[in-house]
Amino acid sequence: MKAFYFKSKDCSVCKAFLPRFLEICEEYNIPYEIVEITENQEKTAQLLVFTVPTIIFLNEENYELIRFSGYFGSYEIKNFLDRYYSTY
């Protein structure tokens, strides 16, 4: 599994949630990439990101498992990860 965190320089929510995202990735040992949408428009377009913050989890075959966009919290992310890892 790999995680992408899409953010914008002007997004205060992105800045506030980033430390929580990093903690979650560390806790679950998930490699991640932080994508600034204005600097990496190709990756943003490829993954159809239209709002920030957006977190996308991909499996080993690079298929999207789940996406969190706009309004979400760490509880929803941890809930998904707990369910995902309990089945694998």
PDB file of N, CA, C and O in Angstrom:
ATOM      1  N   MET A   1       0.850  -1.179   0.000  1.00  0.00           N
ATOM      2  CA  MET A   1       0.000   0.000   0.000  1.00  0.00           C
ATOM      3  C   MET A   1       0.888   1.232   0.000  1.00  0.00           C
ATOM      4  O   MET A   1       1.972   1.244   0.583  1.00  0.00           O
ATOM      5  N   LYS A   2       0.399   2.264  -0.668  1.00  0.00           N
ATOM      6  CA  LYS A   2       1.080   3.558  -0.698  1.00  0.00           C
ATOM      7  C   LYS A   2       0.023   4.645  -0.550  1.00  0.00           C
ATOM      8  O   LYS A   2      -1.115   4.479  -0.989  1.00  0.00           O
ATOM      9  N   ALA A   3       0.407   5.756   0.071  1.00  0.00           N
ATOM     10  CA  ALA A   3      -0.528   6.864   0.284  1.00  0.00           C
ATOM     11  C   ALA A   3      -0.019   8.119  -0.415  1.00  0.00           C
ATOM     12  O   ALA A   3       1.182   8.384  -0.468  1.00  0.00           O
ATOM     13  N   PHE A   4      -0.959   8.872  -0.943  1.00  0.00           N
ATOM     14  CA  PHE A   4      -0.673  10.186  -1.520  1.00  0.00           C
ATOM     15  C   PHE A   4      -1.453  11.232  -0.740  1.00  0.00           C
ATOM     16  O   PHE A   4      -2.637  11.054  -0.450  1.00  0.00           O
ATOM     17  N   TYR A   5      -0.780  12.321  -0.405  1.00  0.00           N
ATOM     18  CA  TYR A   5      -1.420  13.439   0.284  1.00  0.00           C
ATOM     19  C   TYR A   5      -1.333  14.646  -0.642  1.00  0.00           C
ATOM     20  O   TYR A   5      -0.253  15.196  -0.857  1.00  0.00           O
ATOM     21  N   PHE A   6      -2.466  15.048  -1.183  1.00  0.00           N
ATOM     22  CA  PHE A   6      -2.523  16.194  -2.084  1.00  0.00           C
ATOM     23  C   PHE A   6      -2.880  17.441  -1.296  1.00  0.00           C
ATOM     24  O   PHE A   6      -3.849  17.467  -0.536  1.00  0.00           O
ATOM     25  N   LYS A   7      -2.066  18.483  -1.498  1.00  0.00           N
ATOM     26  CA  LYS A   7      -2.262  19.705  -0.739  1.00  0.00           C
ATOM     27  C   LYS A   7      -1.973  20.912  -1.618  1.00  0.00           C
ATOM     28  O   LYS A   7      -1.470  20.799  -2.736  1.00  0.00           O
ATOM     29  N   SER A   8      -2.310  22.068  -1.066  1.00  0.00           N
ATOM     30  CA  SER A   8      -2.052  23.338  -1.729  1.00  0.00           C
ATOM     31  C   SER A   8      -1.333  24.247  -0.743  1.00  0.00           C
ATOM     32  O   SER A   8      -1.529  24.141   0.468  1.00  0.00           O
ATOM     33  N   LYS A   9      -0.509  25.130  -1.260  1.00  0.00           N
ATOM     34  CA  LYS A   9       0.237  26.052  -0.400  1.00  0.00           C
ATOM     35  C   LYS A   9      -0.691  26.949   0.417  1.00  0.00           C
ATOM     36  O   LYS A   9      -0.365  27.316   1.546  1.00  0.00           O
ATOM     37  N   ASP A  10      -1.839  27.301  -0.147  1.00  0.00           N
ATOM     38  CA  ASP A  10      -2.758  28.238   0.497  1.00  0.00           C
ATOM     39  C   ASP A  10      -3.825  27.558   1.359  1.00  0.00           C
ATOM     40  O   ASP A  10      -4.695  28.233   1.909  1.00  0.00           O
ATOM     41  N   CYS A  11      -3.765  26.261   1.478  1.00  0.00           N
ATOM     42  CA  CYS A  11      -4.805  25.507   2.186  1.00  0.00           C
ATOM     43  C   CYS A  11      -4.431  25.346   3.663  1.00  0.00           C
ATOM     44  O   CYS A  11      -3.499  24.615   3.998  1.00  0.00           O
ATOM     45  N   SER A  12      -5.157  26.028   4.529  1.00  0.00           N
ATOM     46  CA  SER A  12      -4.867  25.942   5.961  1.00  0.00           C
ATOM     47  C   SER A  12      -5.243  24.572   6.534  1.00  0.00           C
ATOM     48  O   SER A  12      -4.578  24.078   7.445  1.00  0.00           O
ATOM     49  N   VAL A  13      -6.293  23.966   6.010  1.00  0.00           N
ATOM     50  CA  VAL A  13      -6.690  22.632   6.471  1.00  0.00           C
ATOM     51  C   VAL A  13      -5.609  21.617   6.109  1.00  0.00           C
ATOM     52  O   VAL A  13      -5.311  20.712   6.889  1.00  0.00           O
ATOM     53  N   CYS A  14      -5.026  21.773   4.919  1.00  0.00           N
ATOM     54  CA  CYS A  14      -3.943  20.877   4.487  1.00  0.00           C
ATOM     55  C   CYS A  14      -2.771  20.945   5.450  1.00  0.00           C
ATOM     56  O   CYS A  14      -2.216  19.919   5.842  1.00  0.00           O
ATOM     57  N   LYS A  15      -2.401  22.155   5.826  1.00  0.00           N
ATOM     58  CA  LYS A  15      -1.281  22.347   6.744  1.00  0.00           C
ATOM     59  C   LYS A  15      -1.598  21.773   8.122  1.00  0.00           C
ATOM     60  O   LYS A  15      -0.731  21.182   8.766  1.00  0.00           O
ATOM     61  N   ALA A  16      -2.823  21.945   8.568  1.00  0.00           N
ATOM     62  CA  ALA A  16      -3.211  21.476   9.898  1.00  0.00           C
ATOM     63  C   ALA A  16      -3.286  19.952   9.965  1.00  0.00           C
ATOM     64  O   ALA A  16      -2.937  19.365  10.988  1.00  0.00           O
ATOM     65  N   PHE A  17      -3.738  19.302   8.887  1.00  0.00           N
ATOM     66  CA  PHE A  17      -3.927  17.850   8.925  1.00  0.00           C
ATOM     67  C   PHE A  17      -2.660  17.080   8.574  1.00  0.00           C
ATOM     68  O   PHE A  17      -2.564  15.896   8.897  1.00  0.00           O
ATOM     69  N   LEU A  18      -1.697  17.702   7.934  1.00  0.00           N
ATOM     70  CA  LEU A  18      -0.483  16.998   7.502  1.00  0.00           C
ATOM     71  C   LEU A  18       0.224  16.251   8.637  1.00  0.00           C
ATOM     72  O   LEU A  18       0.601  15.096   8.438  1.00  0.00           O
ATOM     73  N   PRO A  19       0.425  16.852   9.822  1.00  0.00           N
ATOM     74  CA  PRO A  19       1.076  16.092  10.903  1.00  0.00           C
ATOM     75  C   PRO A  19       0.312  14.833  11.301  1.00  0.00           C
ATOM     76  O   PRO A  19       0.923  13.811  11.614  1.00  0.00           O
ATOM     77  N   ARG A  20      -1.013  14.897  11.291  1.00  0.00           N
ATOM     78  CA  ARG A  20      -1.823  13.707  11.614  1.00  0.00           C
ATOM     79  C   ARG A  20      -1.630  12.630  10.559  1.00  0.00           C
ATOM     80  O   ARG A  20      -1.503  11.447  10.878  1.00  0.00           O
ATOM     81  N   PHE A  21      -1.609  13.055   9.284  1.00  0.00           N
ATOM     82  CA  PHE A  21      -1.392  12.115   8.189  1.00  0.00           C
ATOM     83  C   PHE A  21      -0.039  11.416   8.350  1.00  0.00           C
ATOM     84  O   PHE A  21       0.054  10.199   8.190  1.00  0.00           O
ATOM     85  N   LEU A  22       0.996  12.175   8.664  1.00  0.00           N
ATOM     86  CA  LEU A  22       2.331  11.606   8.835  1.00  0.00           C
ATOM     87  C   LEU A  22       2.373  10.622  10.005  1.00  0.00           C
ATOM     88  O   LEU A  22       3.029   9.584   9.923  1.00  0.00           O
ATOM     89  N   GLU A  23       1.672  10.949  11.090  1.00  0.00           N
ATOM     90  CA  GLU A  23       1.594  10.038  12.238  1.00  0.00           C
ATOM     91  C   GLU A  23       0.922   8.726  11.853  1.00  0.00           C
ATOM     92  O   GLU A  23       1.379   7.650  12.240  1.00  0.00           O
ATOM     93  N   ILE A  24      -0.150   8.816  11.102  1.00  0.00           N
ATOM     94  CA  ILE A  24      -0.872   7.613  10.667  1.00  0.00           C
ATOM     95  C   ILE A  24       0.018   6.754   9.779  1.00  0.00           C
ATOM     96  O   ILE A  24       0.076   5.537   9.954  1.00  0.00           O
ATOM     97  N   CYS A  25       0.704   7.367   8.839  1.00  0.00           N
ATOM     98  CA  CYS A  25       1.596   6.615   7.948  1.00  0.00           C
ATOM     99  C   CYS A  25       2.709   5.938   8.736  1.00  0.00           C
ATOM    100  O   CYS A  25       3.088   4.806   8.434  1.00  0.00           O
ATOM    101  N   GLU A  26       3.229   6.620   9.735  1.00  0.00           N
ATOM    102  CA  GLU A  26       4.277   6.034  10.575  1.00  0.00           C
ATOM    103  C   GLU A  26       3.713   4.890  11.406  1.00  0.00           C
ATOM    104  O   GLU A  26       4.340   3.838  11.527  1.00  0.00           O
ATOM    105  N   GLU A  27       2.536   5.093  11.976  1.00  0.00           N
ATOM    106  CA  GLU A  27       1.920   4.070  12.822  1.00  0.00           C
ATOM    107  C   GLU A  27       1.633   2.788  12.045  1.00  0.00           C
ATOM    108  O   GLU A  27       1.825   1.690  12.567  1.00  0.00           O
ATOM    109  N   TYR A  28       1.177   2.920  10.810  1.00  0.00           N
ATOM    110  CA  TYR A  28       0.811   1.764   9.996  1.00  0.00           C
ATOM    111  C   TYR A  28       1.912   1.366   9.014  1.00  0.00           C
ATOM    112  O   TYR A  28       1.721   0.464   8.199  1.00  0.00           O
ATOM    113  N   ASN A  29       3.058   2.034   9.089  1.00  0.00           N
ATOM    114  CA  ASN A  29       4.203   1.732   8.235  1.00  0.00           C
ATOM    115  C   ASN A  29       3.828   1.793   6.738  1.00  0.00           C
ATOM    116  O   ASN A  29       4.071   0.855   5.979  1.00  0.00           O
ATOM    117  N   ILE A  30       3.238   2.908   6.353  1.00  0.00           N
ATOM    118  CA  ILE A  30       2.784   3.100   4.971  1.00  0.00           C
ATOM    119  C   ILE A  30       3.690   4.125   4.300  1.00  0.00           C
ATOM    120  O   ILE A  30       3.836   5.241   4.801  1.00  0.00           O
ATOM    121  N   PRO A  31       4.300   3.761   3.171  1.00  0.00           N
ATOM    122  CA  PRO A  31       5.057   4.755   2.419  1.00  0.00           C
ATOM    123  C   PRO A  31       4.105   5.806   1.859  1.00  0.00           C
ATOM    124  O   PRO A  31       2.963   5.496   1.518  1.00  0.00           O
ATOM    125  N   TYR A  32       4.569   7.034   1.765  1.00  0.00           N
ATOM    126  CA  TYR A  32       3.692   8.107   1.329  1.00  0.00           C
ATOM    127  C   TYR A  32       4.435   9.079   0.424  1.00  0.00           C
ATOM    128  O   TYR A  32       5.664   9.120   0.376  1.00  0.00           O
ATOM    129  N   GLU A  33       3.637   9.854  -0.287  1.00  0.00           N
ATOM    130  CA  GLU A  33       4.163  10.942  -1.107  1.00  0.00           C
ATOM    131  C   GLU A  33       3.272  12.155  -0.888  1.00  0.00           C
ATOM    132  O   GLU A  33       2.047  12.061  -0.969  1.00  0.00           O
ATOM    133  N   ILE A  34       3.893  13.286  -0.612  1.00  0.00           N
ATOM    134  CA  ILE A  34       3.156  14.536  -0.451  1.00  0.00           C
ATOM    135  C   ILE A  34       3.218  15.269  -1.774  1.00  0.00           C
ATOM    136  O   ILE A  34       4.303  15.539  -2.290  1.00  0.00           O
ATOM    137  N   VAL A  35       2.050  15.596  -2.332  1.00  0.00           N
ATOM    138  CA  VAL A  35       1.972  16.206  -3.653  1.00  0.00           C
ATOM    139  C   VAL A  35       1.392  17.612  -3.531  1.00  0.00           C
ATOM    140  O   VAL A  35       0.255  17.797  -3.096  1.00  0.00           O
ATOM    141  N   GLU A  36       2.184  18.583  -3.917  1.00  0.00           N
ATOM    142  CA  GLU A  36       1.723  19.972  -4.019  1.00  0.00           C
ATOM    143  C   GLU A  36       1.042  20.094  -5.386  1.00  0.00           C
ATOM    144  O   GLU A  36       1.688  19.928  -6.421  1.00  0.00           O
ATOM    145  N   ILE A  37      -0.260  20.382  -5.387  1.00  0.00           N
ATOM    146  CA  ILE A  37      -1.033  20.289  -6.640  1.00  0.00           C
ATOM    147  C   ILE A  37      -0.571  21.266  -7.716  1.00  0.00           C
ATOM    148  O   ILE A  37      -0.669  20.960  -8.904  1.00  0.00           O
ATOM    149  N   THR A  38      -0.076  22.423  -7.325  1.00  0.00           N
ATOM    150  CA  THR A  38       0.363  23.390  -8.339  1.00  0.00           C
ATOM    151  C   THR A  38       1.727  23.031  -8.920  1.00  0.00           C
ATOM    152  O   THR A  38       2.063  23.451 -10.027  1.00  0.00           O
ATOM    153  N   GLU A  39       2.509  22.260  -8.179  1.00  0.00           N
ATOM    154  CA  GLU A  39       3.834  21.872  -8.646  1.00  0.00           C
ATOM    155  C   GLU A  39       3.842  20.541  -9.371  1.00  0.00           C
ATOM    156  O   GLU A  39       4.774  20.259 -10.124  1.00  0.00           O
ATOM    157  N   ASN A  40       2.833  19.722  -9.166  1.00  0.00           N
ATOM    158  CA  ASN A  40       2.765  18.417  -9.813  1.00  0.00           C
ATOM    159  C   ASN A  40       1.377  18.221 -10.413  1.00  0.00           C
ATOM    160  O   ASN A  40       0.602  17.377  -9.964  1.00  0.00           O
ATOM    161  N   GLN A  41       1.089  19.003 -11.415  1.00  0.00           N
ATOM    162  CA  GLN A  41      -0.239  18.968 -12.032  1.00  0.00           C
ATOM    163  C   GLN A  41      -0.499  17.659 -12.771  1.00  0.00           C
ATOM    164  O   GLN A  41      -1.646  17.227 -12.888  1.00  0.00           O
ATOM    165  N   GLU A  42       0.551  17.035 -13.263  1.00  0.00           N
ATOM    166  CA  GLU A  42       0.371  15.768 -13.992  1.00  0.00           C
ATOM    167  C   GLU A  42      -0.155  14.678 -13.060  1.00  0.00           C
ATOM    168  O   GLU A  42      -1.128  13.999 -13.389  1.00  0.00           O
ATOM    169  N   LYS A  43       0.480  14.507 -11.901  1.00  0.00           N
ATOM    170  CA  LYS A  43       0.038  13.500 -10.931  1.00  0.00           C
ATOM    171  C   LYS A  43      -1.364  13.833 -10.424  1.00  0.00           C
ATOM    172  O   LYS A  43      -2.193  12.941 -10.241  1.00  0.00           O
ATOM    173  N   THR A  44      -1.621  15.115 -10.200  1.00  0.00           N
ATOM    174  CA  THR A  44      -2.937  15.562  -9.744  1.00  0.00           C
ATOM    175  C   THR A  44      -4.011  15.202 -10.766  1.00  0.00           C
ATOM    176  O   THR A  44      -5.088  14.730 -10.399  1.00  0.00           O
ATOM    177  N   ALA A  45      -3.721  15.422 -12.035  1.00  0.00           N
ATOM    178  CA  ALA A  45      -4.688  15.111 -13.097  1.00  0.00           C
ATOM    179  C   ALA A  45      -4.850  13.607 -13.280  1.00  0.00           C
ATOM    180  O   ALA A  45      -5.964  13.123 -13.481  1.00  0.00           O
ATOM    181  N   GLN A  46      -3.757  12.871 -13.211  1.00  0.00           N
ATOM    182  CA  GLN A  46      -3.820  11.411 -13.393  1.00  0.00           C
ATOM    183  C   GLN A  46      -4.730  10.759 -12.359  1.00  0.00           C
ATOM    184  O   GLN A  46      -5.467   9.822 -12.668  1.00  0.00           O
ATOM    185  N   LEU A  47      -4.672  11.261 -11.138  1.00  0.00           N
ATOM    186  CA  LEU A  47      -5.467  10.672 -10.065  1.00  0.00           C
ATOM    187  C   LEU A  47      -6.787  11.412  -9.830  1.00  0.00           C
ATOM    188  O   LEU A  47      -7.481  11.161  -8.844  1.00  0.00           O
ATOM    189  N   LEU A  48      -7.122  12.319 -10.738  1.00  0.00           N
ATOM    190  CA  LEU A  48      -8.411  13.030 -10.706  1.00  0.00           C
ATOM    191  C   LEU A  48      -8.683  13.704  -9.362  1.00  0.00           C
ATOM    192  O   LEU A  48      -9.735  13.511  -8.753  1.00  0.00           O
ATOM    193  N   VAL A  49      -7.725  14.487  -8.924  1.00  0.00           N
ATOM    194  CA  VAL A  49      -7.872  15.233  -7.672  1.00  0.00           C
ATOM    195  C   VAL A  49      -8.426  16.615  -7.995  1.00  0.00           C
ATOM    196  O   VAL A  49      -7.817  17.374  -8.749  1.00  0.00           O
ATOM    197  N   PHE A  50      -9.588  16.939  -7.419  1.00  0.00           N
ATOM    198  CA  PHE A  50     -10.257  18.204  -7.700  1.00  0.00           C
ATOM    199  C   PHE A  50     -10.348  19.122  -6.484  1.00  0.00           C
ATOM    200  O   PHE A  50     -10.681  20.299  -6.615  1.00  0.00           O
ATOM    201  N   THR A  51     -10.051  18.584  -5.305  1.00  0.00           N
ATOM    202  CA  THR A  51     -10.124  19.385  -4.091  1.00  0.00           C
ATOM    203  C   THR A  51      -9.007  18.964  -3.135  1.00  0.00           C
ATOM    204  O   THR A  51      -8.498  17.846  -3.207  1.00  0.00           O
ATOM    205  N   VAL A  52      -8.644  19.868  -2.254  1.00  0.00           N
ATOM    206  CA  VAL A  52      -7.615  19.554  -1.259  1.00  0.00           C
ATOM    207  C   VAL A  52      -8.159  19.846   0.138  1.00  0.00           C
ATOM    208  O   VAL A  52      -9.004  20.728   0.287  1.00  0.00           O
ATOM    209  N   PRO A  53      -7.709  19.149   1.138  1.00  0.00           N
ATOM    210  CA  PRO A  53      -6.779  18.037   1.043  1.00  0.00           C
ATOM    211  C   PRO A  53      -7.456  16.779   0.510  1.00  0.00           C
ATOM    212  O   PRO A  53      -8.648  16.560   0.722  1.00  0.00           O
ATOM    213  N   THR A  54      -6.680  15.968  -0.177  1.00  0.00           N
ATOM    214  CA  THR A  54      -7.137  14.666  -0.645  1.00  0.00           C
ATOM    215  C   THR A  54      -6.067  13.644  -0.306  1.00  0.00           C
ATOM    216  O   THR A  54      -4.880  13.860  -0.550  1.00  0.00           O
ATOM    217  N   ILE A  55      -6.502  12.535   0.257  1.00  0.00           N
ATOM    218  CA  ILE A  55      -5.610  11.419   0.553  1.00  0.00           C
ATOM    219  C   ILE A  55      -6.109  10.221  -0.244  1.00  0.00           C
ATOM    220  O   ILE A  55      -7.287   9.868  -0.195  1.00  0.00           O
ATOM    221  N   ILE A  56      -5.190   9.608  -0.975  1.00  0.00           N
ATOM    222  CA  ILE A  56      -5.533   8.433  -1.779  1.00  0.00           C
ATOM    223  C   ILE A  56      -4.612   7.290  -1.366  1.00  0.00           C
ATOM    224  O   ILE A  56      -3.394   7.451  -1.286  1.00  0.00           O
ATOM    225  N   PHE A  57      -5.215   6.136  -1.106  1.00  0.00           N
ATOM    226  CA  PHE A  57      -4.460   4.925  -0.805  1.00  0.00           C
ATOM    227  C   PHE A  57      -4.528   4.005  -2.011  1.00  0.00           C
ATOM    228  O   PHE A  57      -5.610   3.712  -2.521  1.00  0.00           O
ATOM    229  N   LEU A  58      -3.368   3.553  -2.462  1.00  0.00           N
ATOM    230  CA  LEU A  58      -3.274   2.635  -3.590  1.00  0.00           C
ATOM    231  C   LEU A  58      -2.724   1.299  -3.105  1.00  0.00           C
ATOM    232  O   LEU A  58      -1.919   1.247  -2.175  1.00  0.00           O
ATOM    233  N   ASN A  59      -3.167   0.220  -3.746  1.00  0.00           N
ATOM    234  CA  ASN A  59      -2.619  -1.086  -3.392  1.00  0.00           C
ATOM    235  C   ASN A  59      -1.322  -1.341  -4.156  1.00  0.00           C
ATOM    236  O   ASN A  59      -0.813  -0.450  -4.836  1.00  0.00           O
ATOM    237  N   GLU A  60      -0.795  -2.544  -4.044  1.00  0.00           N
ATOM    238  CA  GLU A  60       0.484  -2.878  -4.653  1.00  0.00           C
ATOM    239  C   GLU A  60       0.441  -2.821  -6.181  1.00  0.00           C
ATOM    240  O   GLU A  60       1.472  -2.618  -6.821  1.00  0.00           O
ATOM    241  N   GLU A  61      -0.740  -2.998  -6.765  1.00  0.00           N
ATOM    242  CA  GLU A  61      -0.897  -2.935  -8.219  1.00  0.00           C
ATOM    243  C   GLU A  61      -1.271  -1.531  -8.696  1.00  0.00           C
ATOM    244  O   GLU A  61      -1.634  -1.343  -9.857  1.00  0.00           O
ATOM    245  N   ASN A  62      -1.183  -0.559  -7.806  1.00  0.00           N
ATOM    246  CA  ASN A  62      -1.519   0.846  -8.078  1.00  0.00           C
ATOM    247  C   ASN A  62      -2.990   1.073  -8.407  1.00  0.00           C
ATOM    248  O   ASN A  62      -3.329   1.990  -9.155  1.00  0.00           O
ATOM    249  N   TYR A  63      -3.861   0.237  -7.848  1.00  0.00           N
ATOM    250  CA  TYR A  63      -5.295   0.466  -7.946  1.00  0.00           C
ATOM    251  C   TYR A  63      -5.748   1.219  -6.698  1.00  0.00           C
ATOM    252  O   TYR A  63      -5.293   0.942  -5.588  1.00  0.00           O
ATOM    253  N   GLU A  64      -6.642   2.164  -6.898  1.00  0.00           N
ATOM    254  CA  GLU A  64      -7.125   2.964  -5.777  1.00  0.00           C
ATOM    255  C   GLU A  64      -7.977   2.115  -4.841  1.00  0.00           C
ATOM    256  O   GLU A  64      -8.921   1.450  -5.268  1.00  0.00           O
ATOM    257  N   LEU A  65      -7.628   2.151  -3.566  1.00  0.00           N
ATOM    258  CA  LEU A  65      -8.393   1.446  -2.551  1.00  0.00           C
ATOM    259  C   LEU A  65      -9.470   2.338  -1.967  1.00  0.00           C
ATOM    260  O   LEU A  65     -10.619   1.924  -1.815  1.00  0.00           O
ATOM    261  N   ILE A  66      -9.090   3.567  -1.641  1.00  0.00           N
ATOM    262  CA  ILE A  66     -10.030   4.517  -1.049  1.00  0.00           C
ATOM    263  C   ILE A  66      -9.455   5.919  -1.190  1.00  0.00           C
ATOM    264  O   ILE A  66      -8.249   6.114  -1.342  1.00  0.00           O
ATOM    265  N   ARG A  67     -10.367   6.890  -1.135  1.00  0.00           N
ATOM    266  CA  ARG A  67      -9.996   8.300  -1.262  1.00  0.00           C
ATOM    267  C   ARG A  67     -10.734   9.081  -0.179  1.00  0.00           C
ATOM    268  O   ARG A  67     -11.927   8.882   0.052  1.00  0.00           O
ATOM    269  N   PHE A  68      -9.999   9.967   0.475  1.00  0.00           N
ATOM    270  CA  PHE A  68     -10.586  10.887   1.445  1.00  0.00           C
ATOM    271  C   PHE A  68     -10.373  12.290   0.896  1.00  0.00           C
ATOM    272  O   PHE A  68      -9.241  12.693   0.629  1.00  0.00           O
ATOM    273  N   SER A  69     -11.465  13.033   0.728  1.00  0.00           N
ATOM    274  CA  SER A  69     -11.380  14.364   0.126  1.00  0.00           C
ATOM    275  C   SER A  69     -12.195  15.367   0.915  1.00  0.00           C
ATOM    276  O   SER A  69     -13.291  15.070   1.390  1.00  0.00           O
ATOM    277  N   GLY A  70     -11.633  16.576   1.048  1.00  0.00           N
ATOM    278  CA  GLY A  70     -12.378  17.660   1.684  1.00  0.00           C
ATOM    279  C   GLY A  70     -12.517  17.486   3.177  1.00  0.00           C
ATOM    280  O   GLY A  70     -11.588  17.779   3.930  1.00  0.00           O
ATOM    281  N   TYR A  71     -13.659  17.016   3.606  1.00  0.00           N
ATOM    282  CA  TYR A  71     -13.962  16.917   5.036  1.00  0.00           C
ATOM    283  C   TYR A  71     -13.831  15.467   5.495  1.00  0.00           C
ATOM    284  O   TYR A  71     -14.644  14.618   5.130  1.00  0.00           O
ATOM    285  N   PHE A  72     -12.810  15.192   6.292  1.00  0.00           N
ATOM    286  CA  PHE A  72     -12.595  13.864   6.855  1.00  0.00           C
ATOM    287  C   PHE A  72     -11.717  14.020   8.087  1.00  0.00           C
ATOM    288  O   PHE A  72     -11.130  15.076   8.321  1.00  0.00           O
ATOM    289  N   GLY A  73     -11.640  12.966   8.856  1.00  0.00           N
ATOM    290  CA  GLY A  73     -10.809  13.005  10.053  1.00  0.00           C
ATOM    291  C   GLY A  73      -9.923  11.782  10.146  1.00  0.00           C
ATOM    292  O   GLY A  73     -10.056  10.839   9.365  1.00  0.00           O
ATOM    293  N   SER A  74      -9.031  11.806  11.096  1.00  0.00           N
ATOM    294  CA  SER A  74      -8.112  10.686  11.259  1.00  0.00           C
ATOM    295  C   SER A  74      -8.855   9.406  11.652  1.00  0.00           C
ATOM    296  O   SER A  74      -8.394   8.305  11.352  1.00  0.00           O
ATOM    297  N   TYR A  75     -10.008   9.549  12.325  1.00  0.00           N
ATOM    298  CA  TYR A  75     -10.780   8.365  12.709  1.00  0.00           C
ATOM    299  C   TYR A  75     -11.195   7.558  11.482  1.00  0.00           C
ATOM    300  O   TYR A  75     -11.066   6.333  11.477  1.00  0.00           O
ATOM    301  N   GLU A  76     -11.695   8.232  10.438  1.00  0.00           N
ATOM    302  CA  GLU A  76     -12.129   7.527   9.236  1.00  0.00           C
ATOM    303  C   GLU A  76     -10.962   6.805   8.565  1.00  0.00           C
ATOM    304  O   GLU A  76     -11.114   5.685   8.077  1.00  0.00           O
ATOM    305  N   ILE A  77      -9.808   7.448   8.545  1.00  0.00           N
ATOM    306  CA  ILE A  77      -8.637   6.842   7.920  1.00  0.00           C
ATOM    307  C   ILE A  77      -8.187   5.617   8.713  1.00  0.00           C
ATOM    308  O   ILE A  77      -7.927   4.560   8.139  1.00  0.00           O
ATOM    309  N   LYS A  78      -8.096   5.766  10.034  1.00  0.00           N
ATOM    310  CA  LYS A  78      -7.673   4.641  10.866  1.00  0.00           C
ATOM    311  C   LYS A  78      -8.670   3.494  10.813  1.00  0.00           C
ATOM    312  O   LYS A  78      -8.275   2.328  10.832  1.00  0.00           O
ATOM    313  N   ASN A  79      -9.938   3.808  10.747  1.00  0.00           N
ATOM    314  CA  ASN A  79     -10.974   2.786  10.639  1.00  0.00           C
ATOM    315  C   ASN A  79     -10.777   1.979   9.354  1.00  0.00           C
ATOM    316  O   ASN A  79     -10.829   0.750   9.378  1.00  0.00           O
ATOM    317  N   PHE A  80     -10.550   2.671   8.231  1.00  0.00           N
ATOM    318  CA  PHE A  80     -10.297   1.978   6.970  1.00  0.00           C
ATOM    319  C   PHE A  80      -9.057   1.098   7.069  1.00  0.00           C
ATOM    320  O   PHE A  80      -9.089  -0.068   6.676  1.00  0.00           O
ATOM    321  N   LEU A  81      -7.963   1.651   7.592  1.00  0.00           N
ATOM    322  CA  LEU A  81      -6.710   0.897   7.669  1.00  0.00           C
ATOM    323  C   LEU A  81      -6.838  -0.319   8.577  1.00  0.00           C
ATOM    324  O   LEU A  81      -6.300  -1.382   8.267  1.00  0.00           O
ATOM    325  N   ASP A  82      -7.532  -0.177   9.676  1.00  0.00           N
ATOM    326  CA  ASP A  82      -7.746  -1.324  10.570  1.00  0.00           C
ATOM    327  C   ASP A  82      -8.535  -2.430   9.861  1.00  0.00           C
ATOM    328  O   ASP A  82      -8.208  -3.611   9.979  1.00  0.00           O
ATOM    329  N   ARG A  83      -9.565  -2.036   9.134  1.00  0.00           N
ATOM    330  CA  ARG A  83     -10.356  -3.032   8.392  1.00  0.00           C
ATOM    331  C   ARG A  83      -9.519  -3.674   7.276  1.00  0.00           C
ATOM    332  O   ARG A  83      -9.575  -4.885   7.062  1.00  0.00           O
ATOM    333  N   TYR A  84      -8.753  -2.850   6.577  1.00  0.00           N
ATOM    334  CA  TYR A  84      -7.929  -3.343   5.471  1.00  0.00           C
ATOM    335  C   TYR A  84      -6.905  -4.359   5.968  1.00  0.00           C
ATOM    336  O   TYR A  84      -6.774  -5.443   5.399  1.00  0.00           O
ATOM    337  N   TYR A  85      -6.189  -4.010   7.017  1.00  0.00           N
ATOM    338  CA  TYR A  85      -5.135  -4.895   7.501  1.00  0.00           C
ATOM    339  C   TYR A  85      -5.681  -6.112   8.247  1.00  0.00           C
ATOM    340  O   TYR A  85      -4.972  -7.108   8.388  1.00  0.00           O
ATOM    341  N   SER A  86      -6.911  -6.056   8.721  1.00  0.00           N
ATOM    342  CA  SER A  86      -7.481  -7.227   9.373  1.00  0.00           C
ATOM    343  C   SER A  86      -7.890  -8.301   8.360  1.00  0.00           C
ATOM    344  O   SER A  86      -8.054  -9.468   8.716  1.00  0.00           O
ATOM    345  N   THR A  87      -8.051  -7.896   7.095  1.00  0.00           N
ATOM    346  CA  THR A  87      -8.422  -8.871   6.053  1.00  0.00           C
ATOM    347  C   THR A  87      -7.209  -9.379   5.281  1.00  0.00           C
ATOM    348  O   THR A  87      -7.315 -10.358   4.543  1.00  0.00           O
ATOM    349  N   TYR A  88      -6.055  -8.726   5.441  1.00  0.00           N
ATOM    350  CA  TYR A  88      -4.851  -9.150   4.703  1.00  0.00           C
ATOM    351  C   TYR A  88      -3.778  -9.625   5.616  1.00  0.00           C
ATOM    352  O   TYR A  88      -2.705 -10.015   5.157  1.00  0.00           O
TER     353      TYR A  88
END
